[in-house]
Amino acid sequence: MVYPLFQFDGRSVIDGVGDVVEILEGAMEPLTVASWLTGRLAALDGARPIDLLRAGRKDEVADAARVLAQHAS
């Protein structure tokens, strides 16, 4: 099995990645979730969700993921 490296900090998964994946898993395909995590988003003032998670801003990213998941349903 292959895991995208962007989600790791050393050997540990970045805190909040699993929560965001869980929020989005029913709303989009896994590759699309990976793209969402690594893309710059207007909803996050042009920041990449993965960078905000690295900075400890997991609530902000989870909120953006919830909004997206609600619109996708």
N, C-alpha and C positions, 0 to 999 in steps of 0.2 A: 504494500500500500504506500502511496506517495502523499505527503502532506505539504501544502504550500509553506515555504520558509517564512513568508512575511508575518505569519502569526506567532512566531517564536521570538523569544528574547533569550538567547543562549539555548538551553535545553528545556526551558519552560514556556508554556503557552502564555501569551500576553493576557493579563487579567481583563476579563470582559469579552474576549473573542467568543468564547463558548456561549455566553448569554446572547450576544448579537446573532450568532448563527442560529440559535434556538428560536429567536424571535422571527427571523427571516426564512427559516427552512420551509415553511408551508407556503410562503409567498413567492419564492423564486428558486431557480435551480442552483446547485452548489457553485458552479462556475460564475454565475451571476452574483452570488453573495460575495465571492472572492473579489470580483471586479468592483462591487460596491465598496468593500472595505478598503480597497487600494486607490479608488478614484477620488478626485477632488469634488466636493459637493457644495453646491450653493447653499443648501440647508444648514451647512456647518461653516459658513463664511469662507468657502473655498478650501477648507482643510480636508485632509484625508482621514476617514474614520480610524484607520489603523494607527495613525500618528497621535490622534487624540487619545486612543486607548493606551498607547505607550506613555502618554503624559498623565494618565490617571483620570481622564475625563470620561469614564465609562457611562455615567448616567446620561450625559449629553448625547453620546453615540447611541445608547439604547433607546432614548426618546426618539431620535431621528429614525431609527430602525422600526420602531412601533408605528410611527406615522406612515412610513413606506408600506409596511405590512398591511395596515388598515386600508390603504388606497389600492393595494393589489388584490384584496379579497373581493 
